[in-house]
């Protein structure tokens, strides 16, 4: 069985490159899917449109930027945590803000952790190690049902 997908919802190409490079250097073999905006994120999670062939299992972790075009991370977080099919996906807000009101609002909307984006390669390397250690080895993540196929067929039951 292949490693579970990690999703990075990030509109900034440079930040995506830093995360992807750090994950490779840390030896994370999980596929890293980039959603370049909030609409693309929701399409991937719900297997809609060009993402109809996305993995049936929800991602093991979602790294979510809050300020994205089309649909903000705030809107996506609210939608994810209000959808019974998606609400158990661990969401780590990964943003340039560390304003107290943003931290509080993100937790109020159901995020699992709030991380200020690191600066430079060293900071991203530490982030990758933290993801590898905590989210993939230490944290207990509930089994989640496969997402319905486009058109509504839920397919066989089961978790990860």
C-alpha positions in Angstrom: 0.0 0.0 0.0 1.4 3.4 -0.9 1.9 6.1 1.7 -1.0 8.4 2.4 -1.1 11.8 0.7 -0.2 15.1 2.4 -1.9 18.1 0.8 -0.3 21.5 0.8 -2.8 24.3 0.0 -0.4 27.1 -1.0 -0.7 29.7 -3.7 3.0 30.8 -3.5 5.2 28.8 -5.8 8.4 29.6 -3.7 6.8 28.4 -0.4 5.6 25.2 -2.2 9.1 24.6 -3.5 10.6 25.1 0.0 8.1 22.7 1.6 8.5 20.1 -1.1 12.3 20.3 -1.0 12.3 20.0 2.8 10.0 17.0 2.7 12.3 15.2 0.2 15.3 16.0 2.3 13.6 14.7 5.4 12.9 11.4 3.7 9.1 11.8 3.6 7.8 9.3 1.0 4.2 10.5 1.2 2.9 12.0 -2.0 2.7 15.8 -1.6 -0.2 17.3 -3.6 -0.4 21.0 -4.1 -3.6 22.9 -4.3 -2.9 26.4 -5.6 -6.1 28.0 -4.2 -9.0 27.2 -2.0 -11.3 26.1 -4.8 -8.7 23.6 -6.1 -8.3 22.3 -2.6 -12.0 21.6 -2.2 -12.1 20.0 -5.7 -9.2 17.7 -4.8 -10.7 16.7 -1.4 -14.2 16.1 -2.9 -12.8 14.6 -6.2 -14.5 17.1 -8.5 -13.7 18.4 -11.9 -10.1 17.8 -12.9 -9.5 16.1 -9.6 -12.1 13.4 -10.2 -9.3 10.8 -10.2 -7.8 12.0 -6.8 -7.1 9.3 -4.2 -10.3 7.9 -2.6 -8.7 8.1 0.9 -8.7 11.6 2.4 -5.2 13.0 3.0 -3.4 12.1 6.2 -2.6 15.8 6.7 -3.6 19.1 5.2 -1.2 22.0 5.4 -3.4 25.1 4.8 -2.4 28.6 4.0 -5.1 31.1 5.0 -4.6 33.7 2.4 -5.3 32.2 -1.1 -7.1 33.3 -4.2 -10.6 32.2 -5.3 -11.5 30.7 -1.9 -9.5 31.6 1.2 -8.1 29.1 3.6 -10.6 30.5 6.1 -13.5 29.5 3.8 -11.9 26.1 3.0 -11.3 25.4 6.7 -14.9 26.2 7.6 -16.2 24.0 4.7 -13.9 21.1 5.6 -14.8 21.1 9.3 -18.5 21.3 8.6 -18.5 18.4 6.1 -18.9 15.0 7.8 -16.8 13.3 5.0 -13.8 15.7 5.6 -13.9 16.9 9.2 -11.5 14.3 10.6 -8.7 15.4 8.2 -6.0 16.9 10.4 -5.5 20.5 9.4 -2.3 22.3 10.2 -2.7 26.0 9.4 0.6 27.1 7.8 0.6 30.8 7.3 2.7 34.0 7.5 0.5 35.5 10.2 0.9 34.9 13.9 -1.6 37.5 14.9 -3.5 36.4 18.0 -6.9 36.9 16.4 -5.9 34.7 13.4 -4.7 32.0 15.8 -7.9 32.1 17.8 -10.1 32.2 14.8 -8.3 29.2 13.1 -8.8 27.1 16.3 -12.4 28.3 16.6 -12.9 27.0 13.0 -11.5 23.6 13.9 -7.8 23.6 12.9 -5.6 21.0 14.7 -2.5 23.2 14.9 -1.4 26.7 13.9 2.1 27.1 12.5 3.8 30.4 11.4 5.6 29.8 8.2 9.3 29.4 8.9 12.0 31.5 7.2 14.6 29.9 5.0 15.7 26.4 4.3 16.6 25.6 7.9 13.2 26.5 9.2 11.5 24.5 6.5 13.8 21.5 7.3 12.7 21.7 10.9 9.0 21.9 9.8 9.5 18.7 7.7 11.1 16.9 10.6 8.2 17.9 12.9 5.6 16.7 10.4 7.5 13.4 9.9 7.9 12.8 13.7 4.6 14.1 15.1 2.0 13.7 12.4 3.3 10.5 10.8 4.7 8.7 13.8 3.3 10.0 17.1 -0.2 11.3 16.4 -3.1 8.9 16.3 -5.2 9.8 13.3 -8.7 8.2 12.9 -9.5 5.9 10.0 -11.6 7.7 7.5 -14.0 6.4 4.9 -13.0 6.6 1.3 -14.5 9.6 -0.4 -17.4 9.0 -2.8 -16.5 8.5 -6.4 -17.6 11.4 -8.7 -21.3 10.8 -9.3 -22.0 9.7 -5.7 -20.9 6.0 -5.5 -19.3 5.6 -2.1 -17.5 2.4 -3.0 -16.3 -0.2 -0.5 -16.2 0.8 3.2 -12.9 0.9 5.1 -10.3 3.3 6.4 -6.6 3.8 5.8 
